[in-house]
Every structure is written in structure tokens, then in C-alpha cells.
Amino acid sequence: MVAWAAWLREWRGIADDVPEGEFEDIVITLDEEEYEVLRISRYDQDIDGDRRVVRTTSRDFDDQVALFTRRTRDLGLVRVITVRGRPRYVLEPGAGALDWAAAVEGVTMRELVESVREGALGRRVSRLVRQRARRGRDLAQARIQALRERLEDAEAETEQLRLELRTMERHLTREREN
């Protein structure tokens, strides 16, 4: 196990020391209890090849170790750290990540999970509202375009009727004169 602070200081050395096929837990201590919030392992094509991951170059990770580490822990995503374009390390949430989050928030695991679900539901509802509004705008724009086209057609027909009317009036005027 590696302490959180040690990971942030020496991530590359820690990751390099992890044997193939094994992982190293990264722990945070809170109120004298250790939580396995992350784990680091070597990339294995057979195990990690089909996983949906976020890729980060080792250079970018070096520049912002704390940011990328926190995002991985807090968002629960799997991050592959690449070296020279090749996947080298896998950083992912540990078994105690949610327990730690609940302890930090001062809630039970159930309350945390329900809150996450509510947040996800709220985001889903907001997304649906935005999509419907967008569809409504798209529908209104399509209706406006159709009305403009009908107006252009009506104006063209009006012009055609005026020409026919003038032609008929001229013809009638000529007949009266004869």
C-alpha cells in the first residue's frame, strides 16, 4: 500500500515498481481508518485492452498529477497513462473509494449512492429538457423555412396572376376598340 501523499510525490517510481500482473493500492487515512481509494497497475492488453478508458500521456500526468489523480478517484473512471504513445499504466478507483467519499461527506454509503442517483437523474432530465427545447427550436425553424418558401411561391403565383390579368385586360380593351 502507498499513501496518497507519497503517490502524488513519486507516482512514476511507484508505478514502475508494480510487478506485471499485480497492482498497488493507494490509500488515504481518514479518522485513523485507511481507505483504498485508487490502485495502479501495469497495462495488460489481455485484461485492459477492451476496457473503456480515458487516456493521458505521462507528460500531461506529470504536469498535473494531483488533478488527474483526483479526477480518477472522484469520477470513478479508469485512466490509462501512456508513455511515448503506448499504454503503460492503469490507474483506477480502489475498493474503498466510495466508502471514503461517504466518510468525507459524513453520510452513509446508501445516502451517497442515492444522492449520486438523484444527480444522475437530474442531469438526465435537464438533458431531455434541452433536447426537447432544441427540437422545438429546430421544428420552429423548419416551420419558418416552410412558410418562407410558401410565401415565395405565393408571391411568384401572384406575379403570374397579375401578368395574366393585364394580358386579359389588354385583350378586352383591344376587342372593345375593334
C-alpha positions as CSV (number, residue, x, y, z in Angstrom):
1,M,0.0,0.0,0.0
2,V,1.1,3.5,-0.8
3,A,0.0,6.6,1.0
4,W,-1.8,9.3,-1.0
5,A,0.9,11.9,-0.4
6,A,3.6,9.6,-1.4
7,W,1.8,8.8,-4.7
8,L,1.5,12.5,-5.5
9,R,5.2,13.0,-4.9
10,E,6.6,9.8,-6.6
11,W,3.9,8.4,-8.8
12,R,6.3,7.3,-11.6
13,G,8.6,5.4,-9.3
14,I,5.7,3.7,-7.6
15,A,4.1,2.7,-10.9
16,D,7.4,1.4,-12.3
17,D,7.8,-0.8,-9.2
18,V,4.5,-2.6,-9.6
19,P,5.2,-6.1,-10.9
20,E,3.4,-7.3,-14.0
21,G,0.0,-8.8,-13.3
22,E,-0.2,-7.2,-9.9
23,F,-1.5,-3.8,-8.5
24,E,-0.6,-1.4,-5.8
25,D,-3.3,0.2,-3.6
26,I,-3.2,3.9,-3.0
27,V,-4.7,4.7,0.4
28,I,-6.0,7.7,2.2
29,T,-6.2,7.7,6.0
30,L,-9.3,9.4,7.5
31,D,-10.1,9.3,11.2
32,E,-7.4,6.6,11.7
33,E,-9.0,4.4,9.0
34,E,-7.3,3.6,5.7
35,Y,-9.3,3.6,2.5
36,E,-8.1,2.0,-0.7
37,V,-9.2,4.8,-2.9
38,L,-7.1,4.0,-6.0
39,R,-5.0,1.3,-7.5
40,I,-2.2,1.4,-10.0
41,S,-1.1,-1.5,-12.2
42,R,0.8,-2.1,-15.4
43,Y,-1.2,-2.1,-18.6
44,D,-2.0,-5.6,-19.8
45,Q,-3.6,-5.9,-23.3
46,D,-5.5,-9.1,-22.4
47,I,-7.0,-7.5,-19.3
48,D,-7.3,-3.8,-20.1
49,G,-7.5,-3.9,-23.9
50,D,-11.3,-3.9,-24.2
51,R,-12.0,-1.5,-21.3
52,R,-13.3,1.9,-21.9
53,V,-10.7,4.2,-20.5
54,V,-9.5,7.8,-20.5
55,R,-6.0,8.1,-21.9
56,T,-3.5,10.6,-20.6
57,T,0.1,11.0,-21.7
58,S,2.7,10.6,-19.0
59,R,3.9,14.1,-19.7
60,D,0.4,15.5,-19.1
61,F,0.0,13.3,-16.0
62,D,3.4,14.5,-14.7
63,D,2.3,18.1,-15.1
64,Q,-0.9,17.7,-13.2
65,V,-0.6,14.6,-11.0
66,A,-3.0,15.7,-8.3
67,L,-5.7,16.9,-10.8
68,F,-5.7,13.7,-12.8
69,T,-5.4,11.5,-9.7
70,R,-8.4,13.3,-8.0
71,R,-10.5,13.1,-11.2
72,T,-9.8,9.4,-11.4
73,R,-10.8,8.8,-7.8
74,D,-13.8,11.2,-7.7
75,L,-15.3,10.4,-11.1
76,G,-14.7,6.7,-10.8
77,L,-13.1,6.4,-14.2
78,V,-10.3,4.2,-15.5
79,R,-7.3,6.1,-16.7
80,V,-4.5,4.7,-18.9
81,I,-1.3,6.6,-18.7
82,T,0.7,6.3,-21.9
83,V,4.4,6.6,-22.5
84,R,5.5,7.5,-26.0
85,G,2.0,6.8,-27.2
86,R,1.9,3.3,-25.8
87,P,-0.3,2.3,-22.8
88,R,1.9,1.7,-19.8
89,Y,-0.1,2.1,-16.5
90,V,-3.7,1.8,-15.4
91,L,-5.0,4.0,-12.6
92,E,-8.5,3.1,-11.4
93,P,-10.7,3.6,-8.3
94,G,-9.9,1.3,-5.4
95,A,-12.3,-0.9,-3.4
96,G,-12.7,1.8,-0.8
97,A,-13.2,4.8,-3.0
98,L,-17.0,5.1,-2.3
99,D,-16.6,4.3,1.4
100,W,-14.0,7.1,1.6
101,A,-16.3,9.5,-0.2
102,A,-19.2,8.7,2.1
103,A,-16.9,9.2,5.2
104,V,-15.7,12.6,3.8
105,E,-19.2,13.7,3.2
106,G,-20.4,12.5,6.6
107,V,-23.1,10.3,5.1
108,T,-23.9,6.6,4.9
109,M,-23.0,4.7,1.7
110,R,-26.7,4.4,0.9
111,E,-27.2,8.2,1.2
112,L,-24.2,8.8,-1.0
113,V,-25.4,6.3,-3.7
114,E,-29.0,7.8,-3.6
115,S,-27.5,11.3,-3.9
116,V,-25.4,10.2,-6.9
117,R,-28.5,8.7,-8.5
118,E,-30.5,11.8,-7.9
119,G,-27.7,13.8,-9.5
120,A,-27.7,11.5,-12.5
121,L,-31.5,11.7,-12.7
122,G,-31.3,15.5,-12.6
123,R,-28.7,15.6,-15.3
124,R,-30.8,13.2,-17.5
125,V,-33.9,15.3,-17.0
126,S,-32.0,18.5,-17.8
127,R,-30.6,16.9,-20.9
128,L,-34.0,15.8,-22.1
129,V,-35.4,19.3,-21.5
130,R,-32.5,20.8,-23.5
131,Q,-33.1,18.3,-26.3
132,R,-36.8,19.0,-26.4
133,A,-36.2,22.7,-26.5
134,R,-33.6,22.2,-29.2
135,R,-36.1,20.0,-31.2
136,G,-38.7,22.7,-30.6
137,R,-36.4,25.4,-32.0
138,D,-35.5,23.1,-34.9
139,L,-39.1,22.5,-35.5
140,A,-39.9,26.2,-35.4
141,Q,-37.1,27.0,-37.7
142,A,-38.3,24.3,-40.2
143,R,-41.8,25.7,-40.0
144,I,-40.4,29.3,-40.6
145,Q,-38.5,28.0,-43.6
146,A,-41.6,26.2,-45.0
147,L,-43.6,29.4,-44.5
148,R,-41.0,31.5,-46.3
149,E,-41.0,29.0,-49.2
150,R,-44.8,29.1,-49.3
151,L,-44.7,32.9,-49.3
152,E,-42.1,32.9,-52.2
153,D,-44.4,30.5,-54.1
154,A,-47.4,32.7,-53.4
155,E,-45.6,35.8,-54.5
156,A,-44.5,34.1,-57.7
157,E,-48.1,33.0,-58.3
158,T,-49.4,36.5,-57.5
159,E,-47.0,37.9,-60.1
160,Q,-48.1,35.3,-62.6
161,L,-51.8,36.2,-61.9
162,R,-51.1,39.9,-62.4
163,L,-49.5,39.2,-65.8
164,E,-52.5,37.1,-66.8
165,L,-54.8,39.8,-65.6
166,R,-53.0,42.5,-67.5
167,T,-53.0,40.3,-70.6
168,M,-56.7,39.7,-70.3
169,E,-57.4,43.4,-69.7
170,R,-55.4,44.4,-72.8
171,H,-57.1,41.8,-74.8
172,L,-60.5,43.0,-73.7
173,T,-59.5,46.6,-74.3
174,R,-58.5,45.7,-77.9
175,E,-61.7,43.9,-78.5
176,R,-63.7,47.0,-77.4
177,E,-61.7,49.2,-79.7
178,N,-62.4,47.0,-82.7
